């Protein structure tokens, strides 16, 4: 694994907004499996950041990450965005038994009326956290 990546303040400010990400994992057929997904950024004790997602344990992206942890994610790149960022790294899979991370993600993307609905809808789901350990970041606008 490479040294941890520390993101610049402007990139962190952009990533703090709830954009949709596009996560690509390596499918069993050898083709990329790319899906839109919610994300959040977390800073570790060493100052580096990881990007994390939530997903049902039985999803294709989780199966793919289990077989091959290499992944890429793009965030931004829309016509009004200040950034279009491409991240490459390796995914780890973490349990979320009390759905603490799931609730954090719902709060980030659905702070209004749908919040309670989604919490109730997902309460019995087997949701895991996928964490991308960033090895490389590229601003695709530069």
Secondary structure, DSSP 8 states (H G I E B T S, - for coil): --------HHHHHHHTS---EEEEEE-TTSSEEEEEE--EEEE-TTS-EEEEEEEETTSHHHHHHHH--EEEEEEE-STT-S-EEEEEEEEEEEE-TT-HHHHHHHHHH--STHHHHHHHHHTTS-EEEEEEEEEEEEETT-
